[in-house]
Amino acid sequence: MKDAKSLARKGLTAAEAERRLREFGENAVFKKKKIGPFLIFLSKLKNPIFLLMIAVSAVSFFMGAISSAVIVVLMVLLSAGLDFLNTYKSQQSVEKLASRVATRVTVVRDGKKKEIDFKNVVLGDVVFLSAGNVVPADCRILESDDFFVNQSSLTGSPFLRKKWRGMWRVRRADCQRKALARRGKK
């Protein structure tokens, strides 16, 4: 591994970063498969109360109270429809908002500090983090000063973990873990 200070000064070249971006792809967490509107609506009908009301309407239908059965089914469909509309509109709003928010991070490229989008961080980038920043990718810590990381999404622990520059010649896993900052789930 290169000397940490010389690596932090130079970083990657723009050409090398572009090559790595093409080779490894964007720095993105895989998104869940998008569920279509019809399946979202059907999932609303899985509600136990809705199932119970449908069973009641079926019993009413077989006992000859057809108007009661129809009213109960209409109530279930109306309630599920309103719940679906609320959920669907909320999902659309969240997706629009997420597409407008571009999280940026400071890296070293061609020997200069530069702000880039999270998705353009590549393997080997030197990233600068300060209080309040989100860790953009799994990182090896080259230099630090009172550096604490919230790892609750990975470990479930609510406590911040102190991180420091790694001793990479030491093979002990606990020393290496303390010199890593992980992105976690998002």
DRENTI-225031 format. One record per residue (C-alpha): z, x, y; residue number from 0; chain; residue in one letter. Coordinates in pm, 1 decimal. Each point is the difference from the previous one (the first is absolute). Layout:
// residues N
         c3         c1         c2    nr   kette   rest
          Z          X          Y   NUM       A      A
...
This chain:
// residues 186
         c3         c1         c2    nr   kette   rest
        0.0        0.0        0.0     0       A      M
      -80.9      127.2      347.9     1       A      K
      274.1       96.4      239.0     2       A      D
      135.4     -326.8      145.8     3       A      A
      -25.4      111.1      362.4     4       A      K
     -361.6      117.5      -21.1     5       A      S
      -95.6     -316.7     -188.7     6       A      L
      171.6     -217.9      260.9     7       A      A
     -182.6      183.3      279.9     8       A      R
     -348.9      -28.6     -148.5     9       A      K
        0.7     -313.4     -212.6    10       A      G
     -327.8     -107.8     -156.3    11       A      L
     -338.1       32.3      162.7    12       A      T
     -174.1     -323.0       93.9    13       A      A
     -275.8       76.2     -251.3    14       A      A
      249.9       58.5     -282.3    15       A      E
      189.5     -318.5       87.9    16       A      A
     -326.1     -195.8       -5.0    17       A      E
      -93.8      149.8     -337.9    18       A      R
      339.9      -90.6     -145.2    19       A      R
      -23.8     -350.8      143.4    20       A      L
     -334.7      -46.2     -177.7    21       A      R
      130.8      155.6     -322.9    22       A      E
      339.8     -171.0      -26.0    23       A      F
      -56.6     -312.1      211.0    24       A      G
      212.6     -160.5      267.5    25       A      E
      378.4       25.2        7.6    26       A      N
       64.9     -364.8      -83.6    27       A      A
      234.9     -190.6     -222.9    28       A      V
     -185.6     -225.5     -238.8    29       A      F
        8.9     -358.2      114.8    30       A      K
       70.0     -290.1     -226.2    31       A      K
     -296.1     -196.2     -120.9    32       A      K
      -70.4     -277.5      245.4    33       A      K
       63.5     -346.7     -140.7    34       A      I
     -244.3     -274.0       92.5    35       A      G
      104.4     -316.7      184.8    36       A      P
      -37.0     -223.2     -306.4    37       A      F
      236.0      215.8     -208.9    38       A      L
      250.1        7.2      286.2    39       A      I
       -7.8     -380.6        7.5    40       A      F
       49.1      -21.9     -377.4    41       A      L
      292.4      242.5       21.6    42       A      S
      170.0     -241.7      240.9    43       A      K
      -11.0     -267.0     -271.9    44       A      L
      212.2      220.8     -231.0    45       A      K
      305.8      -96.2      202.0    46       A      N
      253.1     -161.6     -241.6    47       A      P
       58.7     -294.4      232.9    48       A      I
     -374.9      -66.1       18.8    49       A      F
      -26.6       18.7     -379.7    50       A      L
      290.9     -242.1      -33.5    51       A      L
     -163.5     -240.8      247.4    52       A      M
     -331.2       18.4     -187.8    53       A      I
      186.8      -78.0     -323.8    54       A      A
      167.9     -296.1      172.6    55       A      V
     -337.2     -125.9      122.7    56       A      S
     -142.9       30.9     -353.8    57       A      A
      289.6     -203.7     -138.7    58       A      V
      -48.9     -257.0      277.8    59       A      S
     -371.5      -18.5      -79.9    60       A      F
       59.7      -63.6     -372.0    61       A      F
      262.8     -262.0       77.8    62       A      M
     -249.4     -191.5      211.6    63       A      G
      127.7       92.5      348.1    64       A      A
     -334.4      144.0      103.8    65       A      I
       61.4      -31.6      374.8    66       A      S
      328.4      196.4      -29.5    67       A      S
     -174.7      268.3     -206.0    68       A      A
     -279.4       33.1      255.9    69       A      V
      249.4       20.4      289.8    70       A      I
      200.1      275.6     -174.2    71       A      V
     -316.3      198.5      -82.0    72       A      V
     -119.5      -34.3      360.5    73       A      L
      340.2      121.2      125.6    74       A      M
      -18.3      303.2     -229.7    75       A      V
     -356.6       80.9      106.4    76       A      L
       82.3      -44.5      368.8    77       A      L
      307.8      221.9      -24.2    78       A      S
     -184.3      266.9     -201.4    79       A      A
     -292.4      -18.7      242.2    80       A      G
      222.1       51.8      305.0    81       A      L
      179.4      287.8     -172.6    82       A      D
     -337.3      152.3      -90.8    83       A      F
     -130.0      -27.3      357.7    84       A      L
      314.0      164.9      135.4    85       A      N
      -17.6      284.4     -254.2    86       A      T
     -373.4       52.5       39.9    87       A      Y
       12.1       11.0      380.7    88       A      K
      294.9      240.4      -13.5    89       A      S
     -189.7      231.8     -234.5    90       A      Q
     -303.4       -5.4      225.4    91       A      Q
      214.5       82.0      304.6    92       A      S
      170.2      289.1     -178.8    93       A      V
     -335.4      141.5     -112.8    94       A      E
     -142.2      -18.9      353.7    95       A      K
      308.9      163.1      144.7    96       A      L
       -3.3      276.0     -261.8    97       A      A
     -365.4       74.5       71.4    98       A      S
       75.4       37.8      372.6    99       A      R
      298.3      228.5      -43.8   100       A      V
     -107.3      357.3      -61.8   101       A      A
      287.4      230.9      -85.9   102       A      T
      -62.0      351.5      121.0   103       A      R
      146.1      336.2      -93.9   104       A      V
      -13.0      348.7      154.9   105       A      T
     -163.3      272.7     -211.5   106       A      V
     -131.3      351.3       58.1   107       A      V
     -378.1       31.0      -20.4   108       A      R
     -191.4      308.8      109.3   109       A      D
      322.6      152.5      130.3   110       A      G
       73.2     -290.6      239.0   111       A      K
      227.8     -301.8      -21.6   112       A      K
     -202.3     -317.7      -31.6   113       A      K
       85.7     -368.6      -49.3   114       A      E
     -184.7     -171.6     -284.1   115       A      I
       25.9     -329.0     -191.8   116       A      D
      220.1       -4.5     -311.1   117       A      F
     -303.5      -67.6     -216.4   118       A      K
     -157.1      331.4      105.9   119       A      N
      290.6      221.4     -113.5   120       A      V
     -123.8      221.7     -283.2   121       A      V
      151.0      228.5     -259.4   122       A      L
      107.0      321.1      174.8   123       A      G
       43.8     -143.5      349.6   124       A      D
      291.8      133.5      202.1   125       A      V
      180.4     -307.2      134.5   126       A      V
      252.3       -8.2      284.6   127       A      F
      279.1     -254.4      -42.4   128       A      L
      278.7      -91.0      237.3   129       A      S
      271.2     -266.5       14.2   130       A      A
     -142.1     -346.2      -60.7   131       A      G
     -329.7      116.9     -152.8   132       A      N
     -122.1     -140.6     -328.3   133       A      V
      -79.5      262.9     -264.5   134       A      V
     -381.2      -34.9      -32.0   135       A      P
      -31.7      149.6     -348.6   136       A      A
      202.3      199.8     -248.6   137       A      D
       78.1      321.2      189.1   138       A      C
      144.6      341.3      -67.5   139       A      R
      234.2       99.7      280.4   140       A      I
      -98.2      330.7      159.8   141       A      L
      249.4       -1.6      288.1   142       A      E
      280.7     -236.7       92.7   143       A      S
      298.1      -41.9      226.7   144       A      D
      246.5     -279.0      -88.8   145       A      D
     -271.2     -193.2     -180.0   146       A      F
      113.7     -322.3     -170.6   147       A      F
     -220.7     -243.2     -192.2   148       A      V
       54.3     -363.3      -96.7   149       A      N
      -92.4      -17.5     -370.4   150       A      Q
      127.1     -352.1      -64.2   151       A      S
     -342.0     -127.3     -112.0   152       A      S
       -3.1      267.8     -272.7   153       A      L
      364.7       28.6     -102.6   154       A      T
      162.8     -319.9      119.3   155       A      G
      266.7      204.9      174.8   156       A      S
       70.7     -113.2      357.1   157       A      P
      104.6      350.5      106.0   158       A      F
     -219.7      253.2      176.7   159       A      L
      -73.4      317.8     -197.4   160       A      R
        6.8      341.8      162.9   161       A      K
     -313.2      204.6      -59.1   162       A      K
      -66.5      364.1       75.3   163       A      W
     -255.2      273.1      -41.4   164       A      R
      -69.3       64.6     -365.3   165       A      G
       82.9      295.8     -214.5   166       A      M
     -316.7      -17.6     -206.5   167       A      W
       71.4      306.3     -208.3   168       A      R
      308.7     -173.9     -135.7   169       A      V
      -98.1     -210.3     -299.1   170       A      R
      297.8     -234.9       13.5   171       A      R
     -118.6     -359.7       44.8   172       A      A
      283.6      -95.4      235.0   173       A      D
      -93.9      279.8      244.9   174       A      C
     -363.2     -106.1       -2.8   175       A      Q
       85.9     -371.0       44.4   176       A      R
      200.3       77.6      312.7   177       A      K
     -309.5      165.3      148.4   178       A      A
     -225.4     -303.0      -50.3   179       A      L
      -45.0     -307.2      216.2   180       A      A
     -164.9     -288.8     -179.5   181       A      R
     -197.9     -285.2      145.2   182       A      R
      138.7     -263.5     -232.7   183       A      G
     -129.1     -354.9      -33.7   184       A      K
     -155.6     -191.7      279.5   185       A      K
